[in-house]
Amino acid sequence: MTAARAYLDHNATSPVRPEVSAAVARALDLPGNPSSVHAEGRAARAALEAAREQVAALLGAPSAGLVFTSGGTEAANAVLSGALRRPGLPAPARLLIGATEHPCVAAGHRFPEGFVEILPVTASGLIDLAALESRLDALADEPLLISVHAANNETGVVQPLAGIVALARRHGRALVHSDAVQAAGKVAIDLAPLGLDALTVSGHKFAAPKGVGAVALAEGVVLEAAFVRGGGQEGRRRCGTENLPGIVGMGRAAEIAGTVLASEAERLGRLRDGLEAQVLARTPDATVFGAGAPRLPNTLSFAVPGLEAATALMAFDLAGVAVSSGSACASGKVARSPVLAAMGVSPALAAGALRVSLGWNTVESDGARFLDAFERAVSSLYKRRGKAA
């Protein structure tokens, strides 16, 4: 009998919870279109609106401002289309984004060339608040949109959103969006207390089905133009028949995530810290990325000098362990991570970046299996070094 694999790649996708699968199955049995006025349509609409309330509750957002999308990328594209507005403020003319943003932000906007600025980060991966303050002072007369993610997908570094919002409010003409795809369901994200104008999420990162996400807008904030046209759905902001099974699944996943948020953060943080300590004990020359900053409790990103990520990932996979690289993959080759480059990590070290991300179905034996595979990988590396010497 084949042993179960250890899945440690929750930052890529968290497997769907059984309770969520059951909710999706029930939604599949609803025959009506949520836009229809008959009994079947009203039942579908009720399920849709219940899910909207569940997701809004997880995000600390008003349900009226929650718009369902096909995922985090579409959601971010919608917010960064130039249509985000707060009453009393002019339309943003310039976009400021963090240097470690996901491509859905870095390449997902519609601001013209020359009107997009990159905000630097520290060696720990945190937005340089002093640099942001300086730019805001220099752009005092310009209406702006600032987009900084809540947590990084590679390193797990959690950004100081409250500080960023405080600087934006002092500027007086700046809106703030956060890509909260990696943070939602892992740490508390409360749109209203943070003072954010908009945040975006993706359900499959917190154990909902793939292919569903949302934009959450603060009270009074609007998207002036529909980002998908051709109907009246989602308040005429995202037209087209809603993905009801996916949305219902996202709602149930959000409800569960909110219920277990604190206990899971404590449990996964303990497991992550144990793995990190063991990695450093086995390889004292290893570098943990973002170690000097607040991080998601489930994420460990590190590299061992001389241990190539491409080779290590194959070894882990053959050992039944699913992890990922901190680098982007293209055409089967591992390229240098823009995130690590922005943090000042050398190309040689970045080439070995590995990411272990835990989740709701992670148990201690998964960590033990990872450490066994890691032990073999570094033993092979040290043998090669010995022969070379």
DOKOL-517256 format. One line per field, with one value per residue (C-alpha): residue number from 1; residue in one letter; chain; x, y, z. Coordinates in Angstrom, 3 decimals, padded with zeros to 6 digits. Layout:
<atoms>
resi	NUM|...
resn	A|...
chain	A|...
X	X|...
Y	Y|...
Z	Z|...
</atoms>
This chain:
<atoms>
resi	1|2|3|4|5|6|7|8|9|10|11|12|13|14|15|16|17|18|19|20|21|22|23|24|25|26|27|28|29|30|31|32|33|34|35|36|37|38|39|40|41|42|43|44|45|46|47|48|49|50|51|52|53|54|55|56|57|58|59|60|61|62|63|64|65|66|67|68|69|70|71|72|73|74|75|76|77|78|79|80|81|82|83|84|85|86|87|88|89|90|91|92|93|94|95|96|97|98|99|100|101|102|103|104|105|106|107|108|109|110|111|112|113|114|115|116|117|118|119|120|121|122|123|124|125|126|127|128|129|130|131|132|133|134|135|136|137|138|139|140|141|142|143|144|145|146|147|148|149|150|151|152|153|154|155|156|157|158|159|160|161|162|163|164|165|166|167|168|169|170|171|172|173|174|175|176|177|178|179|180|181|182|183|184|185|186|187|188|189|190|191|192|193|194|195|196|197|198|199|200|201|202|203|204|205|206|207|208|209|210|211|212|213|214|215|216|217|218|219|220|221|222|223|224|225|226|227|228|229|230|231|232|233|234|235|236|237|238|239|240|241|242|243|244|245|246|247|248|249|250|251|252|253|254|255|256|257|258|259|260|261|262|263|264|265|266|267|268|269|270|271|272|273|274|275|276|277|278|279|280|281|282|283|284|285|286|287|288|289|290|291|292|293|294|295|296|297|298|299|300|301|302|303|304|305|306|307|308|309|310|311|312|313|314|315|316|317|318|319|320|321|322|323|324|325|326|327|328|329|330|331|332|333|334|335|336|337|338|339|340|341|342|343|344|345|346|347|348|349|350|351|352|353|354|355|356|357|358|359|360|361|362|363|364|365|366|367|368|369|370|371|372|373|374|375|376|377|378|379|380|381|382|383|384|385|386|387|388|389
resn	M|T|A|A|R|A|Y|L|D|H|N|A|T|S|P|V|R|P|E|V|S|A|A|V|A|R|A|L|D|L|P|G|N|P|S|S|V|H|A|E|G|R|A|A|R|A|A|L|E|A|A|R|E|Q|V|A|A|L|L|G|A|P|S|A|G|L|V|F|T|S|G|G|T|E|A|A|N|A|V|L|S|G|A|L|R|R|P|G|L|P|A|P|A|R|L|L|I|G|A|T|E|H|P|C|V|A|A|G|H|R|F|P|E|G|F|V|E|I|L|P|V|T|A|S|G|L|I|D|L|A|A|L|E|S|R|L|D|A|L|A|D|E|P|L|L|I|S|V|H|A|A|N|N|E|T|G|V|V|Q|P|L|A|G|I|V|A|L|A|R|R|H|G|R|A|L|V|H|S|D|A|V|Q|A|A|G|K|V|A|I|D|L|A|P|L|G|L|D|A|L|T|V|S|G|H|K|F|A|A|P|K|G|V|G|A|V|A|L|A|E|G|V|V|L|E|A|A|F|V|R|G|G|G|Q|E|G|R|R|R|C|G|T|E|N|L|P|G|I|V|G|M|G|R|A|A|E|I|A|G|T|V|L|A|S|E|A|E|R|L|G|R|L|R|D|G|L|E|A|Q|V|L|A|R|T|P|D|A|T|V|F|G|A|G|A|P|R|L|P|N|T|L|S|F|A|V|P|G|L|E|A|A|T|A|L|M|A|F|D|L|A|G|V|A|V|S|S|G|S|A|C|A|S|G|K|V|A|R|S|P|V|L|A|A|M|G|V|S|P|A|L|A|A|G|A|L|R|V|S|L|G|W|N|T|V|E|S|D|G|A|R|F|L|D|A|F|E|R|A|V|S|S|L|Y|K|R|R|G|K|A|A
chain	A|A|A|A|A|A|A|A|A|A|A|A|A|A|A|A|A|A|A|A|A|A|A|A|A|A|A|A|A|A|A|A|A|A|A|A|A|A|A|A|A|A|A|A|A|A|A|A|A|A|A|A|A|A|A|A|A|A|A|A|A|A|A|A|A|A|A|A|A|A|A|A|A|A|A|A|A|A|A|A|A|A|A|A|A|A|A|A|A|A|A|A|A|A|A|A|A|A|A|A|A|A|A|A|A|A|A|A|A|A|A|A|A|A|A|A|A|A|A|A|A|A|A|A|A|A|A|A|A|A|A|A|A|A|A|A|A|A|A|A|A|A|A|A|A|A|A|A|A|A|A|A|A|A|A|A|A|A|A|A|A|A|A|A|A|A|A|A|A|A|A|A|A|A|A|A|A|A|A|A|A|A|A|A|A|A|A|A|A|A|A|A|A|A|A|A|A|A|A|A|A|A|A|A|A|A|A|A|A|A|A|A|A|A|A|A|A|A|A|A|A|A|A|A|A|A|A|A|A|A|A|A|A|A|A|A|A|A|A|A|A|A|A|A|A|A|A|A|A|A|A|A|A|A|A|A|A|A|A|A|A|A|A|A|A|A|A|A|A|A|A|A|A|A|A|A|A|A|A|A|A|A|A|A|A|A|A|A|A|A|A|A|A|A|A|A|A|A|A|A|A|A|A|A|A|A|A|A|A|A|A|A|A|A|A|A|A|A|A|A|A|A|A|A|A|A|A|A|A|A|A|A|A|A|A|A|A|A|A|A|A|A|A|A|A|A|A|A|A|A|A|A|A|A|A|A|A|A|A|A|A|A|A|A|A|A|A|A|A|A|A|A|A|A|A|A|A|A|A|A|A|A|A|A|A|A|A|A|A
X	000.000|001.366|001.936|-000.044|001.821|002.644|001.014|002.862|001.926|-001.154|-000.023|-000.491|-003.855|-005.371|-007.291|-011.060|-012.452|-015.008|-017.626|-017.051|-017.396|-020.722|-021.909|-020.897|-022.802|-025.940|-025.591|-025.270|-028.742|-030.237|-031.663|-032.520|-030.646|-030.061|-031.482|-034.798|-037.882|-039.544|-039.147|-036.112|-034.420|-035.181|-033.641|-030.473|-030.419|-030.790|-027.798|-025.768|-026.541|-025.854|-022.398|-021.857|-022.544|-020.141|-017.255|-017.869|-017.779|-014.360|-013.025|-014.676|-016.348|-019.908|-021.728|-023.185|-019.663|-018.655|-018.467|-017.818|-015.251|-013.504|-010.541|-007.956|-006.425|-009.694|-010.507|-007.195|-007.519|-010.959|-009.746|-006.671|-008.656|-008.868|-012.552|-012.097|-013.614|-014.247|-016.792|-015.104|-011.822|-010.738|-009.941|-006.455|-003.916|-000.934|-000.449|002.068|002.714|005.044|008.171|007.141|003.593|002.051|001.872|-001.913|-001.045|002.314|000.971|-002.777|-003.304|-004.380|-002.435|-000.354|003.391|005.118|002.297|003.203|005.822|007.433|007.728|010.953|011.029|013.522|015.794|013.049|010.497|008.521|007.404|009.819|007.387|009.885|010.255|006.478|006.078|008.683|006.910|003.536|004.987|006.441|003.089|000.999|-001.189|-001.755|-004.676|-003.179|-003.975|-001.650|-001.665|000.264|-000.515|-001.453|001.010|003.542|002.861|006.527|007.920|004.743|005.857|002.883|002.834|002.113|-001.211|-002.322|000.808|000.356|-003.282|-002.326|000.161|-002.417|-005.025|-002.535|-001.896|-005.646|-005.984|-004.903|-006.934|-005.492|-006.068|-004.618|-004.276|-005.261|-005.225|-002.553|-003.689|-007.422|-008.239|-004.723|-004.567|-007.248|-008.096|-010.621|-011.202|-013.071|-010.768|-007.705|-009.216|-008.638|-010.700|-010.653|-009.194|-009.253|-009.270|-009.330|-011.302|-008.939|-006.322|-008.553|-009.959|-012.754|-013.008|-010.741|-012.237|-013.987|-012.811|-014.093|-013.572|-014.493|-015.200|-015.341|-018.485|-019.039|-016.289|-017.459|-016.276|-017.613|-017.498|-018.419|-015.343|-017.368|-020.212|-023.394|-025.965|-027.189|-025.426|-023.314|-024.812|-023.963|-020.278|-019.432|-021.996|-022.712|-024.450|-022.704|-020.761|-023.218|-021.586|-018.174|-019.569|-021.492|-018.304|-016.344|-018.935|-018.751|-014.936|-014.940|-017.286|-015.035|-011.870|-013.298|-014.293|-010.884|-008.667|-006.964|-006.549|-005.230|-002.787|-001.430|-001.268|000.336|002.721|003.952|004.455|006.187|008.506|009.447|010.283|012.268|014.291|015.044|016.086|018.483|019.804|020.597|021.963|023.267|024.187|020.536|018.804|015.176|013.631|011.604|012.810|013.099|009.490|006.008|005.073|002.086|002.108|001.955|004.835|008.531|010.702|014.401|017.453|020.613|023.700|024.468|021.105|019.348|015.582|014.896|016.829|015.443|011.830|012.192|013.746|010.936|008.306|009.860|009.867|006.142|006.412|004.788|006.524|007.364|010.111|010.162|010.953|008.656|008.696|008.576|009.070|010.302|013.079|013.302|013.863|015.016|012.177|011.376|010.312|013.719|015.475|013.586|014.739|018.365|018.881|021.767|020.884|022.838|020.937|017.571|018.057|017.719|014.620|012.124|008.691|006.883|003.293|001.049|-002.727|-005.848|-004.970|-001.279|-000.236|003.066|003.885|003.852|006.564|008.569|008.345|009.546|012.498|013.477|013.490|015.352|017.959|018.653|018.883|021.391|023.389|023.824|024.841|027.426|028.843|029.317|030.992|033.315|034.322|034.863|037.104
Y	000.000|003.420|005.792|009.021|012.034|015.057|018.089|021.213|023.698|025.402|028.852|027.592|025.926|024.607|021.345|021.701|020.852|018.011|020.379|022.694|019.858|018.982|022.590|022.667|019.431|020.923|024.038|021.890|020.548|024.055|024.290|027.985|030.992|033.526|036.237|034.439|035.497|032.095|029.893|028.045|031.316|032.756|029.690|030.144|033.854|033.103|030.727|033.347|036.114|033.858|033.158|036.895|037.474|034.670|035.979|039.580|038.496|036.872|040.099|042.570|044.162|045.328|042.639|045.260|046.051|042.453|041.473|037.873|037.188|034.228|034.580|036.896|037.919|039.141|040.857|042.733|043.657|045.111|047.325|048.446|049.255|052.920|052.744|052.730|055.835|057.298|060.150|063.517|062.300|062.679|059.651|058.261|059.481|057.464|053.959|053.085|049.365|047.369|045.867|042.359|042.332|039.329|039.606|040.115|043.559|044.242|043.398|043.596|047.374|049.720|052.815|054.277|053.870|056.527|056.691|053.549|053.664|050.804|051.175|049.658|047.042|046.375|043.320|041.616|042.275|045.003|048.136|050.963|053.317|056.184|055.882|055.787|058.867|060.694|059.862|060.882|064.216|064.716|063.812|065.878|067.345|064.103|061.735|058.279|054.598|052.574|048.785|046.675|043.049|041.928|039.019|037.758|034.454|033.391|034.518|034.947|038.447|040.412|044.071|047.009|047.908|050.133|052.250|052.454|053.533|056.154|057.736|057.637|059.379|062.072|062.618|063.110|062.137|058.498|055.281|052.022|048.520|045.315|041.967|039.795|036.507|034.913|036.450|035.720|032.729|032.619|035.853|038.359|040.770|043.482|045.937|048.546|048.796|048.847|051.701|050.031|051.157|047.745|044.306|041.244|037.528|034.086|031.195|028.344|029.766|029.001|025.619|026.725|025.539|027.012|029.615|031.936|035.118|038.506|042.244|043.804|047.539|049.788|051.706|054.432|053.190|052.208|050.809|053.372|051.073|047.401|045.268|042.584|044.028|042.556|042.052|043.137|040.663|041.678|045.153|045.596|045.526|041.963|040.780|037.182|034.356|033.751|030.558|029.538|026.236|027.892|030.906|028.729|026.716|029.920|031.071|027.839|027.882|031.487|030.576|027.717|029.783|032.527|030.044|028.354|031.319|031.816|028.139|027.236|030.146|028.910|025.263|025.953|028.514|025.909|023.354|025.922|027.080|023.476|022.813|026.040|025.130|021.677|023.077|025.506|022.773|020.539|023.350|026.277|028.120|028.165|031.541|031.975|034.708|037.323|036.041|039.583|040.498|039.369|036.336|034.163|031.367|028.666|029.762|028.881|030.140|029.353|028.426|026.416|027.607|025.149|023.343|024.094|024.433|022.641|019.572|019.655|019.916|016.749|014.937|016.018|014.974|011.529|011.235|011.979|015.558|018.462|021.789|024.617|027.021|030.643|031.344|031.586|028.683|029.187|026.577|024.079|026.362|028.131|031.856|034.277|035.441|039.172|039.079|037.890|040.226|043.183|042.016|042.086|038.311|037.221|035.328|032.260|031.998|032.845|029.956|027.583|029.123|026.578|027.276|025.059|026.171|024.373|024.205|022.746|019.097|019.325|017.006|016.458|013.372|015.541|017.684|014.610|013.317|016.667|016.666|013.127|014.160|017.361|015.396|013.226|016.235|018.098|014.921|014.482|018.132|017.845|014.650|016.476|019.339|016.900|015.311|018.735|019.718
Z	000.000|-000.997|001.913|001.887|000.578|002.718|001.106|002.267|-000.454|000.995|-000.179|-003.725|-003.009|000.169|-000.368|-000.114|003.329|003.445|004.863|001.910|-000.587|001.015|000.714|-002.950|-003.580|-002.026|-004.177|-007.293|-006.497|-006.636|-010.169|-010.244|-011.562|-008.753|-011.030|-011.588|-009.618|-009.249|-006.166|-007.548|-008.384|-004.968|-003.305|-005.350|-004.515|-000.801|-000.931|-002.797|-000.311|002.671|001.229|000.703|004.394|005.381|003.275|004.346|007.994|007.539|006.018|008.397|005.389|004.622|002.646|000.297|-000.885|-001.585|-005.264|-006.264|-008.998|-010.623|-008.250|-006.765|-010.084|-011.566|-008.286|-008.214|-011.885|-011.178|-008.328|-010.272|-013.425|-012.447|-011.454|-007.656|-006.082|-002.639|-002.472|-002.267|-003.751|-007.387|-009.524|-008.779|-011.323|-010.111|-008.704|-005.986|-005.468|-003.249|-004.764|-003.670|-005.034|-006.775|-010.599|-010.363|-008.970|-010.603|-014.070|-013.420|-013.405|-016.192|-015.228|-018.067|-018.250|-016.212|-013.663|-011.734|-008.973|-007.064|-003.301|-001.899|000.831|003.583|003.683|005.710|002.975|004.744|002.929|003.746|005.477|005.481|001.694|001.300|003.473|001.411|-001.858|-000.479|000.601|-002.893|-004.475|-002.086|-004.838|-006.781|-006.267|-005.701|-005.370|-003.128|-003.445|-000.928|-000.205|003.290|003.252|000.745|-000.979|-001.018|002.329|004.375|005.443|006.810|005.807|008.176|006.581|009.457|009.064|005.298|005.672|008.283|005.848|003.056|005.188|006.167|002.453|002.069|-001.599|-001.575|-001.719|-000.353|-001.729|-000.320|-002.062|000.895|-001.023|001.171|004.454|004.442|006.597|008.096|010.065|011.019|008.211|009.131|006.311|008.322|011.391|009.150|007.152|003.781|000.815|-000.870|-000.485|-002.719|-001.909|-003.531|-002.060|-002.882|-000.532|002.475|001.431|-000.919|-004.533|-007.175|-009.482|-007.031|-005.312|-004.219|-004.049|-000.707|-000.747|002.306|003.180|000.576|-001.772|-005.259|-008.548|-010.996|-014.012|-014.354|-014.862|-016.626|-018.685|-020.037|-017.280|-013.890|-011.612|-008.600|-008.498|-012.209|-011.297|-012.388|-014.894|-015.844|-014.007|-010.708|-009.988|-007.284|-006.194|-005.941|-004.100|-001.632|-001.062|-000.485|002.008|003.980|003.897|005.132|007.963|009.093|008.704|010.890|013.585|013.854|012.946|016.309|017.173|013.720|013.731|017.064|015.936|012.564|014.032|016.487|013.691|011.453|014.222|014.939|011.302|011.090|014.165|012.750|009.372|011.052|013.351|010.366|008.184|010.250|007.048|005.901|005.471|006.489|004.354|006.215|009.595|010.929|010.122|011.170|009.055|008.369|010.955|008.283|006.021|006.013|003.152|003.236|001.216|001.844|-000.061|-002.859|-002.681|-005.968|-005.705|-008.997|-007.843|-004.304|-005.474|-007.560|-004.617|-002.302|-004.821|-005.228|-001.428|-001.351|-000.129|-001.982|-001.400|-003.780|-004.667|-003.683|-007.330|-010.316|-012.751|-016.490|-019.188|-016.628|-015.427|-012.070|-012.510|-009.855|-007.643|-007.994|-004.334|-003.132|-005.560|-004.058|-000.610|-001.764|-001.772|-003.998|-007.207|-006.034|-002.760|-004.354|-006.778|-003.837|-002.252|-000.927|000.520|003.003|003.643|006.112|006.334|007.889|007.127|008.070|010.901|012.687|010.644|007.503|009.024|009.999|006.445|005.109|007.509|006.476|002.808|003.650|005.609|002.572|000.269|002.436|003.140|-000.587|-000.877|001.895|000.358|-002.932|-001.110|000.618|-002.665|-004.205|-001.299
</atoms>
